[in-house]
Amino acid sequence: MTAIGYLRWFFNYQREEIQLLLEARGIKISTGEISKLSEEFLLRFYTVHKKHRSQMKELFDINKGFILHLDGSAEAGDEITFTAKEGMTGITIDSWIMPSESRHYIKPFLQHIKDTYGTPLVIIRDMSKEISEAASEIFPKVPHQVCHTHYIRNLGDILFKQRYKTLRNKVVNAKILSKFKSLNKKCFEGTTSTNNIVAAEHYWVMLAMEYIVYPRECRSDYPFVLPYLEVMNRVMEITSMARKIVMWNARHNFGVSVVLKFDAYLKILVDDKDVKSYFTTVGHIWKWFEEIRCVLRVSREFSGKEQNNRPTNGAKLKRDTVGAMKKIREEGRKVGGDLEKVSEKIYENCQSHMDELFVKVVNNEGEILDVVRHNALEELNHRWSRMHIRRRTGRSKTTKEMTKYGALLAVLSNLENEDYVMTVLCDVDDFVRELQNITDEELQEAKQLIRKFPQHPLVKSDVKRPEILRDFITLVEDEFNDVTDADIGMWLSNFINTDARMTP
């Protein structure tokens, strides 16, 4: 079981690969048994983790207190995996499955944390009102630090939501980017020209179009990435280059049709008054947004390489942020109009959250601590679980397994934390025996963290849903007529796995 657990959850082996590996060692086992044992490994480790609460508390006491990061992540339906992580050590304290991120469900979880580990020095959370009120009720005197990443995301949504949507629509409606596809075909035909400069210019236009549309094809993490703003930045950059090619060709008494057409397309987009107006406005706001993001040291990515996970000095961050706010407001007043209103909104928004953005954290001996002021620790934990599942199962089953095992995997990730292994599990001489010494009652209790019936859509196409709903109403529209089994069977054929029916 232990070998299968490691191969399955850490080394991302598929069941058939584990089966072959064990068979080579003379152990015959079915894929079903492998699934069962890999799940049991998660349950047994979670129970071992619970048994070492006293060691965790002792570690937190040595550190003169603990920092409580709270975050919920949802995979499908309404149920979420709600996780508590300790900021100084990076240890996942606990993780529960909850029907929703409601204070009704969060409060028992936080009460459990309080009863087991005591009161934290500070709570680092997102901007959820439910988490805020639940945490304030259970830990009434503990300060709340708002996660800087969540704050910046919320600020970006306020600033860009309508303006960026309009910019995007204006660019799309200009119908220039959609013409690139047909132009690309003509470019490809021209690459076979015997005239090298003509062939080169055809290649240049192909590459330029590829460069311009690329931001649309990348994963967009709004508002940290605004693809159509970047598209327009590239259009402006390429326009000046294309003009030089056109002028060079003119001086040498020849023209290349695809270059002229490409230049004309770009000119239409650049000269569009609406596009230009919104591009200028969104670009200016983006510059201000980036200033606040950089001052708060929030990365656009949650990856281990990009995200700054070092503790920060709240007082210094506050001074830097106030300086950036004032600078933005002064610039807005000079420009005037809509941008002045935006600059005031940035200033007011930062000002209204000042107390919870730069919380002074003091440990149990009165020493001021620098802390990590975002919940990327939680997000990285979530992505760790998704990464391992996806490598093992592929894209299609990742959400299903995360929904089912998210809480258990959050705790299992502690085995990659050196502090946890060396300190919390320091008394474990035989890991296999430790996993073996678990009672059936303890296993059954741990099974509550497995979501047994992940929700799946009855019908994947949203367009077909109202049509199917109306079809059933047609069957029962005449209340005096009976409905035949054949008609019901035909209607039920719209659903996937109707033989299994839906499990409540």
C-alpha positions in Angstrom: 0.0 0.0 0.0 2.8 2.4 0.9 4.7 1.7 -2.3 1.5 2.2 -4.4 0.7 5.4 -2.5 4.1 6.9 -3.3 4.1 5.7 -6.9 0.5 7.0 -7.5 0.5 10.3 -5.7 4.2 11.5 -5.9 5.6 9.8 -9.0 2.4 10.0 -11.0 2.3 6.4 -12.1 -0.9 5.2 -13.8 -2.5 2.1 -12.4 -1.4 -0.1 -15.3 2.2 1.1 -14.9 2.1 0.2 -11.2 0.6 -3.2 -12.1 3.4 -3.9 -14.5 6.1 -2.8 -12.0 4.7 -5.0 -9.2 4.2 -7.9 -11.6 7.9 -7.7 -12.5 8.5 -8.3 -8.7 6.2 -11.3 -8.6 3.2 -9.5 -7.2 -0.1 -9.9 -9.1 -2.7 -7.2 -8.4 -5.7 -5.8 -10.2 -6.0 -2.1 -11.2 -9.1 -2.0 -8.9 -7.1 -3.0 -5.9 -4.4 -0.4 -6.8 -7.1 2.3 -6.8 -8.3 1.0 -3.4 -4.9 0.9 -1.9 -3.8 4.3 -3.2 -7.0 5.8 -1.6 -6.3 4.0 1.6 -2.8 5.4 1.7 -4.3 8.9 1.6 -6.7 8.1 4.5 -4.0 6.5 6.6 -1.6 9.4 6.2 -4.3 11.9 7.1 -4.9 9.9 10.3 -1.1 9.9 11.0 -1.1 13.6 10.5 -3.9 14.1 13.0 -2.1 12.0 15.5 0.9 14.4 15.3 -1.1 17.5 16.2 0.8 17.9 19.5 4.1 18.0 17.6 2.8 20.7 15.3 1.6 22.7 18.2 5.0 22.3 19.9 6.7 23.6 16.7 4.3 26.6 16.6 5.1 27.3 20.3 8.8 27.2 19.6 8.2 29.7 16.8 6.5 32.0 19.3 3.1 31.7 17.6 1.7 30.7 14.2 0.3 32.5 11.2 -2.9 31.2 9.8 -3.5 31.3 6.0 -7.1 30.5 5.0 -8.3 29.8 1.5 -11.0 27.8 -0.3 -10.8 26.3 -3.7 -13.6 24.9 -5.8 -13.4 22.3 -8.6 -17.0 21.5 -9.5 -20.4 22.2 -8.2 -20.7 24.2 -5.0 -18.5 22.1 -2.7 -15.0 23.5 -1.9 -11.8 22.3 -0.3 -11.1 24.7 2.6 -7.5 24.7 3.7 -5.5 26.1 6.7 -1.8 26.6 6.2 0.8 27.9 8.6 2.8 30.8 7.2 6.2 30.5 8.8 6.7 26.8 8.2 4.5 26.3 5.1 2.8 23.3 6.8 -0.8 22.4 5.8 -2.5 22.3 9.2 -5.8 20.8 8.0 -8.2 20.7 5.0 -11.9 19.9 5.0 -14.6 19.4 2.3 -17.4 21.9 2.7 -20.7 22.3 0.8 -19.9 26.0 0.2 -17.7 28.9 1.5 -20.3 29.9 4.1 -19.5 31.0 7.6 -21.9 28.2 8.8 -19.4 25.6 7.6 -16.2 27.6 8.1 -16.8 28.3 11.8 -16.6 24.6 13.0 -13.3 24.3 11.0 -11.9 27.4 12.6 -13.1 26.3 16.1 -11.3 23.0 15.5 -8.1 24.9 14.7 -8.5 27.0 17.8 -9.2 24.0 20.1 -6.2 22.2 18.7 -3.5 24.8 18.2 -4.7 27.9 20.0 -5.1 31.4 18.7 -3.0 32.6 15.7 -0.9 35.8 15.6 -2.7 36.9 12.4 -5.2 35.5 9.8 -4.3 35.9 6.2 -7.3 35.6 4.0 -8.9 36.7 0.7 -11.6 39.3 0.5 -14.5 36.9 1.2 -17.0 38.4 3.7 -17.9 34.9 4.8 -14.4 34.0 5.8 -13.9 37.4 7.4 -17.0 37.2 9.6 -16.4 33.6 10.6 -12.8 34.2 11.5 -13.7 37.4 13.5 -16.3 35.4 15.5 -14.0 32.5 16.4 -10.8 34.7 16.8 -12.3 38.0 17.9 -9.1 39.8 18.8 -6.9 38.5 16.0 -5.9 41.0 13.2 -6.8 40.1 9.6 -4.3 40.6 6.8 -5.9 40.7 3.3 -4.1 38.6 0.8 -2.3 41.1 -1.5 -2.8 38.9 -4.6 -6.6 38.7 -4.0 -6.7 42.5 -3.3 -4.8 43.3 -6.6 -7.1 40.9 -8.5 -10.2 42.7 -7.0 -8.8 46.1 -7.8 -8.0 45.1 -11.4 -11.6 43.9 -11.8 -12.9 47.2 -10.6 -10.7 49.2 -12.9 -10.9 47.1 -16.1 -14.1 45.2 -16.1 -16.1 47.5 -18.4 -13.3 49.4 -20.1 -11.3 46.3 -21.2 -14.5 44.5 -22.4 -15.2 47.5 -24.6 -11.7 47.7 -25.9 -11.9 44.0 -26.7 -15.2 44.4 -28.5 -14.0 47.4 -30.5 -10.9 45.5 -31.7 -12.9 42.4 -32.6 -15.6 44.4 -34.3 -13.1 46.1 -36.5 -12.8 42.7 -38.2 -9.1 43.2 -39.0 -7.6 40.3 -37.0 -10.1 37.9 -38.6 -8.8 38.9 -42.1 -5.3 37.7 -41.2 -6.2 34.1 -41.9 -6.9 34.6 -45.6 -3.9 37.0 -45.9 -1.7 34.3 -44.4 -2.6 31.9 -47.2 -1.5 34.5 -49.8 1.7 35.1 -47.9 2.5 31.4 -47.9 2.1 31.3 -51.7 4.5 34.2 -52.1 7.3 32.5 -50.1 8.2 30.5 -53.2 9.1 33.7 -55.2 12.5 33.5 -56.9 13.1 37.1 -55.8 14.6 36.8 -52.3 13.4 40.2 -51.1 9.8 39.4 -52.1 9.9 36.0 -50.5 11.4 37.6 -47.3 8.7 40.1 -47.1 6.0 37.4 -47.4 7.7 35.6 -44.5 7.9 38.9 -42.6 4.1 39.6 -42.9 3.3 36.0 -41.8 5.5 36.3 -38.8 4.2 39.8 -37.9 0.6 38.5 -38.0 1.6 35.5 -35.8 3.3 38.0 -33.4 0.2 40.2 -33.2 -2.4 37.5 -32.5 -0.3 35.4 -30.1 -1.6 37.1 -26.9 -5.1 35.9 -27.8 -3.9 32.3 -27.9 -2.3 32.3 -24.5 -4.0 31.5 -21.2 -5.5 34.7 -19.9 -5.3 35.3 -16.2 -7.5 38.4 -16.0 -6.8 41.1 -14.8 -3.1 40.3 -14.5 -3.0 39.7 -18.3 -5.1 41.7 -20.8 -4.6 40.0 -24.2 -6.3 42.6 -26.4 -4.3 45.4 -24.8 -1.1 43.5 -25.6 -2.5 42.8 -29.2 -2.9 46.6 -29.7 0.6 47.3 -28.2 1.9 44.9 -30.8 -0.2 46.4 -33.6 1.4 49.8 -32.8 4.9 48.3 -32.8 4.4 46.4 -36.1 2.7 49.4 -37.8 5.8 51.5 -37.7 7.9 48.6 -39.0 5.4 47.9 -41.9 5.5 51.6 -42.9 9.3 51.4 -43.3 9.0 48.3 -45.6 6.4 50.1 -47.7 8.6 53.2 -48.0 11.7 51.1 -48.9 9.8 49.3 -51.6 8.4 52.6 -53.0 11.9 54.0 -53.3 13.0 50.9 -55.2 10.1 51.2 -57.6 8.2 48.0 -56.7 5.5 46.9 -54.4 4.4 43.7 -52.7 0.7 43.3 -52.5 0.5 41.4 -49.2 2.7 44.1 -47.5 0.4 46.9 -48.8 -2.7 45.0 -47.8 -1.3 44.2 -44.4 -0.2 47.9 -43.9 -3.7 49.0 -44.9 -5.3 46.6 -42.4 -3.1 47.9 -39.6 -3.9 51.5 -40.6 -7.6 50.9 -40.3 -7.2 49.5 -36.8 -4.8 52.2 -35.7 -6.9 55.0 -37.1 -10.2 53.8 -35.6 -11.1 56.5 -33.1 -13.0 54.3 -30.7 -10.2 51.7 -30.7 -7.6 54.4 -30.2 -9.5 56.1 -27.4 -10.1 52.9 -25.4 -6.6 51.6 -26.1 -5.1 54.9 -24.7 -7.3 54.9 -21.6 -6.9 51.2 -20.8 -3.1 51.5 -21.4 -2.8 54.4 -19.0 -4.9 52.6 -16.3 -2.8 49.5 -16.8 0.4 51.4 -16.1 -1.1 52.6 -12.8 -2.4 49.1 -12.0 1.1 47.7 -12.6 2.6 50.3 -10.2 0.4 49.2 -7.4 1.0 45.5 -8.2 4.7 45.9 -8.2 4.7 48.0 -5.0 2.8 45.2 -3.2 5.2 42.6 -4.8 2.4 40.6 -6.3 3.4 38.4 -9.2 1.3 37.8 -12.3 2.0 34.1 -11.8 1.5 31.8 -8.9 4.4 29.6 -9.9 7.2 28.9 -7.5 9.7 30.8 -9.7 7.6 33.9 -10.2 5.9 34.4 -6.9 7.7 36.3 -4.2 7.2 34.1 -1.1 9.6 36.1 1.2 8.1 37.8 4.3 7.6 41.6 3.9 7.9 44.6 6.2 4.4 46.0 6.5 5.5 49.5 7.5 7.9 49.8 4.5 5.2 48.4 2.1 2.7 50.9 3.4 5.1 53.9 2.9 5.8 52.7 -0.7 2.1 52.1 -1.5 1.1 55.5 -0.1 3.8 57.1 -2.3 2.5 55.3 -5.4 -1.1 56.2 -4.6 -0.2 59.9 -4.3 1.8 59.9 -7.5 -1.1 58.2 -9.4 -3.6 60.7 -8.1 -1.4 63.7 -9.1 -1.0 62.2 -12.6 -4.7 61.7 -12.9 -5.4 65.3 -11.9 -3.0 66.6 -14.6 -4.7 64.5 -17.3 -8.2 65.1 -16.2 -11.4 63.5 -17.5 -12.1 59.8 -17.0 -8.5 59.1 -16.0 -8.8 61.6 -13.1 -11.8 59.6 -11.8 -9.9 56.4 -12.2 -6.9 57.7 -10.3 -9.2 58.9 -7.5 -10.8 55.5 -7.4 -7.4 53.8 -7.0 -6.4 56.2 -4.2 -9.7 55.7 -2.4 -9.7 51.9 -2.8 -6.2 51.6 -1.4 -7.0 54.0 1.4 -10.1 52.1 2.4 -8.2 48.8 2.8 -5.0 50.3 4.3 -5.6 48.8 7.8 -5.9 45.3 6.5 -3.2 45.4 3.8 -0.3 46.3 6.1 -1.1 44.6 9.4 1.5 44.8 12.2 2.2 41.3 13.3 3.6 40.7 16.8 4.7 37.3 18.1 4.0 35.9 21.6 7.0 37.6 23.0 6.2 41.1 21.6 8.6 40.9 18.6 7.4 42.4 15.3 7.4 39.9 12.5 7.7 40.2 8.8 5.2 37.9 7.2 4.2 36.6 3.7 1.2 38.8 2.9 -0.5 36.7 0.3 -2.1 33.3 0.0 0.1 32.0 -2.8 1.2 29.4 -0.3 -2.4 28.0 -0.5 -2.7 28.4 -4.2 0.7 26.6 -4.8 -0.6 23.8 -2.6 -3.7 23.5 -4.7 -1.7 23.5 -7.9 0.7 20.9 -6.5 -2.3 18.5 -6.2 -3.6 19.4 -9.6 -0.2 19.0 -11.2 0.3 15.5 -9.8 -3.2 14.3 -10.8 -2.9 15.7 -14.3 0.4 14.1 -14.9 -1.1 10.8 -13.9 -4.6 11.0 -15.4 -4.6 13.6 -18.1 -6.7 16.8 -18.4 -10.1 15.1 -18.5 -10.0 13.4 -15.1 -8.1 16.1 -13.2 -11.2 18.0 -12.0 -12.9 14.8 -10.9 -10.0 13.5 -8.8 -9.3 17.0 -7.3 -13.0 17.2 -6.3 -12.8 13.8 -4.7 -9.4 13.9 -3.0 -8.5 17.6 -2.8 -8.6 17.8 1.0 -6.5 14.7 1.5 -3.9 15.7 -1.1 -3.6 19.1 0.6 -2.4 17.4 3.8 -0.3 14.8 1.9 1.7 17.6 0.3 3.3 18.0 3.8 5.6 15.1 3.0 7.5 17.4 0.6 8.0 20.0 3.4 11.3 19.4 5.1 10.3 21.2 8.4 7.3 18.9 8.6 9.2 15.7 8.0 12.1 16.6 10.3 10.1 18.1 13.1 6.5 17.0 13.1 7.3 13.4 12.1 10.6 13.3 14.0 9.4 10.4 16.3 8.4 8.2 13.4 11.0 5.4 13.1 9.1 3.2 10.8 6.7 5.0 8.4 5.1 1.8 7.2 4.3 0.6 10.7 3.0 4.1 11.5 0.5 3.8 8.6 -0.3 0.2 9.7 -1.3 1.2 13.3 -4.5 2.9 12.3 -7.9 1.6 13.5 -10.9 1.0 11.3 -12.8 3.7 13.2 -10.0 6.2 12.4 -10.2 5.2 8.7 -13.9 5.7 8.6 -13.6 9.1 10.1 -11.0 10.1 7.6 -13.3 8.9 4.7 -15.5 11.9 5.4 -12.9 14.0 3.5 -13.6 12.0 0.3 -16.3 13.5 -1.8 -18.0 10.3 -3.1 -20.3 11.8 -5.7 -18.6 14.6 -7.6 -21.1 16.6 -9.6 -21.1 16.4 -13.4 -23.3 18.3 -15.8 -26.3 16.3 -17.0 -26.0 17.9 -20.4 -22.7 19.5 -21.5 -24.2 21.9 -24.1 -25.9 24.9 -22.6 -27.6 25.5 -25.9 -29.4 22.1 -25.7 -30.5 22.4 -22.1 -33.6 24.6 -22.7 -34.6 22.5 -25.7 -34.5 19.3 -23.6 -36.4 21.0 -20.8 -39.1 22.1 -23.3 -39.3 18.6 -24.7 -40.3 17.1 -21.4 -42.9 19.8 -20.8 -44.4 18.9 -24.2 -44.8 15.3 -22.9 -46.8 16.3 -19.9 -48.5 19.4 -21.3 -51.9 17.6 -21.6 -52.6 16.6 -18.0 -55.3 14.1 -19.2 -53.0 12.1 -21.4 -50.7 9.3 -20.2 -47.0 9.4 -21.1 -45.7 6.2 -22.7 -42.6 4.4 -21.5 -41.2 4.8 -25.0 -41.5 8.6 -24.9 -39.9 8.7 -21.5 -37.1 6.5 -22.6 -36.5 8.7 -25.6 -36.3 11.8 -23.4 -34.0 10.1 -20.9 -31.6 9.2 -23.8 -30.5 12.9 -23.7 -28.6 12.2 -20.5 -25.2 10.5 -20.0 -25.2 7.3 -17.8 -29.0 7.2 -17.5 -28.8 3.5 -16.5 -26.9 4.4 -13.4 -29.3 7.2 -12.7 -28.3 10.2 -10.6 -26.9 9.5 -7.1 -28.3 11.9 -4.5 
